Amino acid sequence: MLFFSLVQKLELNYCLRCDEKIDNYKDLSIDHIESWLDNSNDLFWDIDNIAYSHLSCNSAKAATSINNHPSYVSYSMGCRCDACKLCKKIYIKYWKWKTEYENR
């Protein structure tokens, strides 16, 4: 909530994707203006490449992205890079934990 308060104070609480005001900290997500995945990893850390979006707008962008990478989905579609392998491993561990937790 502190971070969201700062974003509001600086008047940065407008969605990069839909240009609407972000009114709730639960809706705030950090977004990259220019995709860093198909470019340089330096773009990931570039403060001038950071903006904010509604979580739903950012998720919709990721879901329609041609290269949703790294992710379990990308792994399941054939990518075998180290990052996608790690995503698969985390995904499997999560579902094992969830199943055990629900069966208590």
C-alpha positions, 0 to 999 in steps of 0.5 A, a space after each residue: 500500500 505504501 508503494 501505491 500511495 507513492 505512485 498516486 502521489 506522483 500521479 503515475 496511477 494511470 494504466 499504460 494499456 487502457 489509460 484509465 486511472 488505477 484506483 486500488 493497490 490490488 489492481 496495480 501492476 508494474 509494466 514494461 513500456 517496451 518488451 524486454 524479452 525479445 530485446 535486451 535484458 537491460 530493458 528489464 532494469 531500465 527505470 525509463 521503461 517502467 510504467 504501471 497498468 491494471 493487473 487485468 490489462 497487463 495480464 491480458 497483454 501477456 496472454 495475447 503475447 506471441 512469446 509468453 516467455 518464460 512460463 509453464 505455457 511456453 514450456 508446454 509449447 516446446 520451449 526448453 530454455 533454462 527459464 522455462 524449465 524452471 517455470 515448469 519445475 515451480 508449477 509442478 511443485 505448486 500443484 503438488 503442494 496445493 493437492 496435498 494441502 487440499 487433501 488434509 
